[in-house]
Amino acid sequence: MVHEQQPEQKSGSPNSSQPSYARHLNPRFPYLAVGALILAIVGVFSTIWYLSGAPQRYMDAITPTSSYTLPKSDIPDYLDTSSWAIIPTQKPEGAWETPWGVDVFFVHSTTSNSAARWNIPIDSVDARLKLKADILPNYAAPFAASAPVYAPYYRQATLFAELHASSNSEKALTLAYGDVEAAFKTYMSEHNQGRAIIIAGVGQGGLHAQRLIKDHFQTEDMKRLFVAGYLIETPTTKDFASENVSGFEPCHTDEQIHCIASWNTIYENDGARTQNILSRTLEWTDDNAIVSSPSKELLCFNPSMGGSSSELVAPKLHRGSANTSNLADGQAPTIIEAAIASQCVGGFLVVSKPSEKSLRMPENQAAKSMTPAYNLFYSDVVFDAAKRARIASAWLDKNAPKPAPPLPPIETIEIAPIQKIEKILDTP
């Protein structure tokens, strides 16, 4: 049988029944496409499922592997300058001088998420590296622009204790506070000299600062010396800033002293960060126990306006952010002005996302749980702390009795030996 050969049809000719590219497709293409689509959908849902479980997996990873036991290390010796992360090399002038001097007592945030122990030794290499690289340059340095800073090392509670209230967490935080209190007592007896005091704490450090204010600033003399309390990225309930708890009210204006300023920054609609802050809302009770208070409304202070109003602050009023992590000694930070808008909303300081990548929080659970390694309100804090320090100094010079300067050191006088007059005259 002879088969008649059909003439070849050219691509694009009127006799072509389908586009040229279609004739080259695998006949199983529709099935492959559907399969690929199904795999893509499964991948998306798997990713969502994986990410939704990220917070719990992170908590599991940082949970200490055993119940609380007292650390082997002793309480630091705060008479030794090596127990301080920051301490002036020369003692500032006492309050008997004019203008009245102001100091900053700074308590650093959590710098370790180790699951090996509940309290981190002060000589932990990793914890010190993060403290010196990220926390001190970003959060202590703004205060150093206007006053000498005293920042002790202390046996901080590990991150899990801050995120999960329990009897073990309470023991770890209580021991950490004991170190902070011991450092403050040494500061008062050896360094203060009647000077006014700004108390500044970040993260876990803010929690210890809360108790320090309650425990040590309730007498009239100490209330006079209290300039302000800056509780940064520390969930602080509105109850704390009251006469019945801390003895001090919120900082409503930038000309106010003897007040509390606290803020926790979030991006708009950042549910993970919001939940993380609420889970860290801890309070010291009157009998010094730790309780979780995630349902209480938080205090909100806006550094860009120096007050607690809910007014929206436009970027043009923002003095400047900075990321000073790993900044070399003596190197001035790069200030990024007008970087963000900000507004207190429901107890949170809601900020717009900065365009500068170095000012954005990484998208991982560890970053959302730790103090940010940048300061969105670096220059705002410089300005605010300096202004309140000047106001407090002038107020004390006018309204407080000057302490007496210390007596000069006792001189040792050598007593000459007693000799008979005859011997002196060399007569018989």
Helices and strands as residue ranges (DSSP letters): H 20-23, H 29-52, H 54-62, G 81-83, E 84-86, E 102-107, H 125-130, I 131-140, H 141-144, E 149-152, H 159-163, H 167-187, I 188-192, E 196-202, H 204-216, H 220-225, E 226-232, E 249-250, E 259-263, E 265-267, H 271-279, E 282-284, E 290-292, G 315-317, E 342-345, E 348-351, G 357-359, H 365-369, H 378-399, H 421-425
